[in-house]
Structure formats: C-alpha cells, structure tokens
Amino acid sequence: MKVEGQIRIPSGCAIAAVISKEGKKMSGEKIIDSMKPMHDRSNGLGGGFAGYGIYPEYKDFYALHMFFDQRATRKNCEVFLKERFEIVKSEIIPTRKIPSITDEPIIWRYFVSPLKSVLASMQLDEKEFVARTVMQINTEMHGAYVFSSGKNMGTFKAVGFPEDVGVFYKLEEYQGYSWTAHGRYPTNTPGWWGGAHPFTLLDWSIVHNGEISSYDANRRFIEMFGYKCTLQTDTEVITYIMDYLIRRQGLTLGEAASVIAAPFWSTIEDKTNREDKEKHMYLRTLFPSLLITGPFSIVFGFDGGLMALNDRLKLRSMVVGEKDDKVFIASEEAAIRTMEPDAENIWAPAGGEPVVVRVKDGAF
C-alpha cells in the first residue's frame, strides 16, 4: 500500500505554452516534449494542443476541425456547410496509428469562407456568423462536433496522454509561432474526444488547470447570449466568456481578466488610483455572473498572442520563463526547462494578474 510521501499527488491537469515574439515558426515537437515531465498530472482521459500560424497558405479562411461519428454524419454536415460557406479545401486530418490512442472518430478539416449572400441576408459579420454556425452544429447535428474554427490556427485533441496525442496528430510536421498544450485529469466530467482541451471558438483557445465552482452561474448567464455549452466539461464556458467580453463587448484583455478573476471588493477599495478603482468597480458591478470562482490557471490563446492568468488566490501553479524572443508558460518549471534548458527570468505570476505576450506587428 502506498503511503503519504511515496506517491505524487499533483494538483490536477498540466498546461504549457510557448510563443515567439518575433513570429518565428516552431514545430510542434517542443510543446509535445514539454508535457512529458508533467505526465503524472494527466490520467490518459484527454490531451490536446493548439497551434497558431500553422496554415499560412489558407490564412484567409476559417479552418473547421471536426469530429464525426460516421461517414453519413459527415456527408450531411457537408450539405449544411455548402449552404453557408465556400469550401476551398476538405480533407481528413492526417494521423498515425499508435496503440495508446483508440476509438478515434472521423477527424476532418474544412477551409471555408462565409458566402457573402448569406451574410447579407442574415445581416451578420463574418465572426458572428461562424460562431453561430459552430453552436448550431454542436447542438443540433448529432454525432458532429466542431472543435476548432479559427483562421490560421487549429486545435488537435483526443482521449489519451498529451505526449501521445501530439504523436498521433503528427504535430512535428506543423510550424507555428505559438503553441499551447494540455494534459487532462478530469474530476467530475467524462473523458471523451470533444471534452479534451483546448476549447476554442474562432481564434480564441483555452487550456485550463482547475475546477470552476461557479460553472452553473457562468453557463446560465452566457447562454442568454446564444452560446451553448455542449462539450460536457466546465472549461468550455471560459472560451465563450472571453469571446463575449472581448469580441462582443469590446473589452481589452486586461479588462476581461479583471472580470473573470475580479479583485476582491476590499482590494478595489484600497486602490489609490481613482480611475483604476472606478473601472474595477464598474466591471465587477456590470458582469458579476462572469466571475470565475474556484482554483484555476489558464492560458488563453488568440491571433497574435497569449495571455496567462491565475485565479485571484493563486490556487493552481503556473510559472513563466523567457529566452531570447520566446516566452514559456507551464504548470511546472520542469516543462519550461524541457523546451528551453537555458530559460531565464523564471517567475510565478501573482493571482489575478494577467501576463500578456504579443507577437510584434507584422511578424507573421
């Protein structure tokens, strides 16, 4: 029998990320390697990656990554897509057979552009149209799931340990300026292909270590605005909250962070800068149902950058390191050292304080 001190008890899930501020391309190999020293943070029920800048030849088109339960479902979905989009490329996502990844669905990708006639008739901009299409497929088309829908980016996820998932999807063959990764240790939700991280909508992606005790309140609020949580895990709601706050409400990354990891009222009261104080009071008052409570560390990916954020009490570990033009983020320093043995300026961000890293303008 194992006793205390003889078994490692990790605080659930592993996250990692790397970004080149110069927009230099990196293969997916390093981000796969970063998950190996954090193997015990996962239990084989979910792993995944997001890569940005990986589709330069199709950078003007939305890349829909999809799971299908059977060929007939894919055919029906294609009929639906052709009514709404020009499909410029349709193909199976390349994978390699490995013993540790089993029961895979049909994994497909489409590069699409919304039909201008449909946009005009619905009086929607492109992003809102694509977001609504994703919600409609995921809620109404049984056996079909869109698990990635951004431009020049894509997510790759499965049931398995993350280092195996990366090999399965041949991520060493992709080149991106930014990568995020997740190893899952589900505690109260099922392990299935759609429930693995990252969760995405449009260009946004989220990897998360923790548990959202405010999930029901968050979900009820966000679903009033057309979002539907269908992927059977609490993390999905963070992606939709960020889309709502940034794309639809026009908040900055810092302001969105101040909503989901809002300072305590006593902290706001102690602020000496009047403008800062009033802004935080306004955000807490306006979006009380979007405060995420419970332990969390997240990496939020977006077109041209990353944001790392802990809950305001910092109940989950997260460290940041640098080397040359690259910034590394992970649950453990060991993961950063695996990607870059000579990483410098290793530090742990404070609870509730976002770390935002952007690629310089024109770099990709």
N, C-alpha and C positions, 0 to 999 in steps of 0.2 A: 504494500500500500504506500502510495506517495504521501509524504507529509510536507507541512509548510517548509519552504526553503529548498525543496527538491524539485519543485515544478514551477515553471514560469506562468504567472497569471497576467497576461497582457491586458491593457485596458481597451480591448476590442478594436478591430479593424486597423488597417495600415493605409496611409496616404503618402504620396510622393509627387513631386513636380520639378520640372526644370524649364527654364526659359533663357533664350539668348537675347539680350537687349540690342544686339546688333542685327538680329534677324537671321543669324547663321543657322543653317539646317543641320539637324542631328537625326541620326537614325533612331528607331525605337529600341535599340539594343540596350542602351544605358538605363533607360527607365524600367525595362524588364529586370535588369540586374539589381536595381535599387530595391526591389521587392524581396529579394532572396534573404537578406539578413532579418527581414521582418516576417518571415514565413509563419511563425507561431502566432502572429496577430490575426491570421485567417484560419478558416476551418474547411476550406475547399468548396464552400457554397456560393462563391461569387468572386470574380476578379475582372478588372477591366481597365481600359486606357482611353485617353482622348489625345489626339494629335492635331495641332494647328499648323496650317501651311502645307498640308500633305497632298493637296490636289491642285497644284498651280495651273495645270492645263485646263481645269474646269472651275477656276476660281470665281467665275461669274454665275455659277449655277448652284442651286441648293443640292447638297448630297444627302439623299434619304437612305439611311441604313435601316434595313427592315428584317424582322423575323417573320417567317410564315410556318404554319403547322403542316401545310401540304400544298402540292402544286396547284390545286384548284383555287385555293385561297389566294395564291399569288396572281393567278390569271384574273380573278375577279377584282383584285386590288388594282391591277394594271388598267383595267377598263375604267375604273373610277379615276385613276390618276390622269389618264389621257383626256378625260373630260375637263380637267382643270389645269394641266401643265403640258408644255412641250417637253418630251423626254428625249434628251440628246444622247444619253447612253444608259443602257440597262445591262447589268451583269451580276453574276454570282460573286460574292466577296471571297477572294482566294483564302483557303485554309489548308493546313496539313493535318493529316490524321495522326493523333497521338493517343496512347492508351488512357491517359488521365482525363481526357475530355470526351464525354459520351452523350448520346441522346440529343445531338445537335439538331436544331430546326433547319429549315431552308434559310440561308443567310444571303440577302440580296442587297444591291445598291442601285439607286437611280440618280442620275444627274438631271435636274429638271429646272425649268423656268416657268413661272406662272403665265398663263395665257392672258394677254392684255385685255382681250374682250371680256373674260370672266372677271378680272379685277375691276373693269369699268362698270360692269353690270352689278357687282356687289358693292362697289364704292369703298374698296379696301386698299390699303397699301400692301406691298409685297409681303412684308414680315407678318402682319396681322393675318393675312390670307394663309400663309404657310402654317402659322401657329394654329389657326382654326382647323386646317386640314389634318394636322397631326392629331389634334384632340378628337376629331371625328373618326379617323381610322382607328385610333386606340380604344375608343369607347363603343363604336358601332360595328366594327368589322371583326367578327370572332376569328381568332387564330392569326391575326395580323397585328404587328406592333412596329411602329416607327420608333427606333431607339437613338436616332441621330438625324438632325435636319438642318445643319448649318452650311455656310459657304466656306470652301477651302479648309474644312476640318472634318473630323469624323471620330466616332467612338467605336470601340471594339470590346465586347464583353461577353461573358459566358459563365456557366457554373463550373468552378474549378479554382485552383490556386492561381494567383495572378501571373506568376512566372511561367506557368503552363499555358495560360490564356494568351500571353504575348507570343509564345512559340506557335500556338495553334493558328493565330491570325497572321503569322509571318511579319511581325512588326519591324523586324530588322530591315525589311525591304522598303519601308516608308521613311521619308525625310520630312521633318517638321521643325519649326523654330521654337515650339513649345509643346511639352508633353505633361500629362497628369496620369496618375495611376492609383488604383485602389485594390486592396485585399479585404474581403468581407468576412465578418464574423457575426452573422445575423443572430439576434437575441429573441426577437418577438415577431419576426416576419419570415415568410418562407424564402428558401434559396431557390431561385429559378432564373432563367436566362434574362428575362426582362427586368428582374429585380436587382441584378448586379449593377454596380456603379461603373462609370459615371452616369448621371442622369442629365439629360440635355433638352434644350429647346432652342431652336435657331442656333446662334453661335455660342450660347451660354452652355457651360457644363459644370457640374458639381461632383466632387468626391468628398465624402464625409465620414468622420470617425466620431461616433457618439450616439446619442438617443434623444429624440425630440419628445419631451413630455407635453409640449403644447400642441402636438400634431393636430388633434381634433379641432381646436380653435383656429389654428392656421389654415387647415384644409377648408373648414366651413366658410371662412372669410374669402379665400382665394377662389373658391368655386362659384362665388356670386358673380365673378367676372369672366366666366366662360372656361376656366381651367378645370380639368378633370383629373383626379388622381386615380390612376388605373393600374399602377405597376407594383402594388402590394408591398410598399415599404415607405417609411416616414420621410426618407431623404428626398424623394421626388418633389415634395412640396417646396423645398428650398429653391429649386430651379425656377418654379413658377412664381414664387415670391420675388425673386430677383428680376425676372422678366417684367413683372407688373410694376415694380418700383422704378426700374431704370428705363425700360423701353416705353412703358405706357404712362408713367407718372413723371418721367424726366429727371429723376434724382441722380446725383453723382454716385460713384462707387462708395465714397466715404459716407454720404448721407444714407445710402441703402444699408451699409454696415451699422450705422447708428440706429437703424430701425430694428434689424434682426438681432443685434447684440446691444440693445439700448443701455446706456449708463443708468445706474440706479438714480432715483429722484434725488437722493441725498448728494450724489456725485454732481448732478446737474446744478443743484442749489449752491454748491461750493465753487462753481466756476466763476472766475473773476472777469472774464471777457463777456460783456453783456450780449454782444451779437451771437457768440457761440452758445451762450446759455439759452437765449431765446430760440435759437434754431433747434437745439436738442429738446427743449420743452415742446415746441411745435410738432416735431416728428413723433415724439412719444405720445402726444395727445391725438394726433391725426391717425396713426397706424398702431394702436395698442394691440390689435389682434394679430399683428405680424411679428411681434417679439417672439423669438425662438428661445424657449427655456429648456433646460437640460444641458448635459455636457456635450460640447461639440468642438471639433476643429475641422475646418473646411478649406478646400482650395477651389476657388471659383475661376474657371477659365472663360476668356472672352476673346473676340477678334483683336489681336494685338497686345494681349497681356494676361496677367494672372493676379488674383487677389487672395491672400491667405488671411484667415480670421479664426480666432478662438472665441468661445463663449466668454461672457464678461467675468466669470470667476476662474477662467482657465482650468477647467476640469479635465481637459484632454491635452496630451503633449503635442507640441509642434515646434520644430526648430528650423532656422533659416541659415543658409551659408552662401558664400559668394566665391567666385574665382573668375578673374578676367571679366568677360562680358556676360557671364552666366550667373543666374541666381537659382539656388536649390532650396526646396522646401520638403520636409518629410516629418513623419511622426517620430523618427529617431535619427540621431546623428550618424549612426552606422549606415543608414541608407544613403545619406549625402556622401559619406566617405567612399561608398561603393561606386557612386557616379563620378566623384572627383576626390581622390585621396588627399590632394593638397588644398582642399577648400579652406577658405579664410573667413574671418568675421562671423563665426558660428554664434548665433544668439537665439533666444526664445522670445517671440513677441509677447507683449502683455495682453491680458484678457481684454477682449472687446476692441482692440486697436488693430485696424486693418493694415496689412503690408501689401502695397500695390506696386507691381512691376510692369512696366510697359516697354514694348519694342519701340525704338526710336522711329520717328516719322520717316516714311519712305524706305524702311529697311527690308520690307517684304512686299 
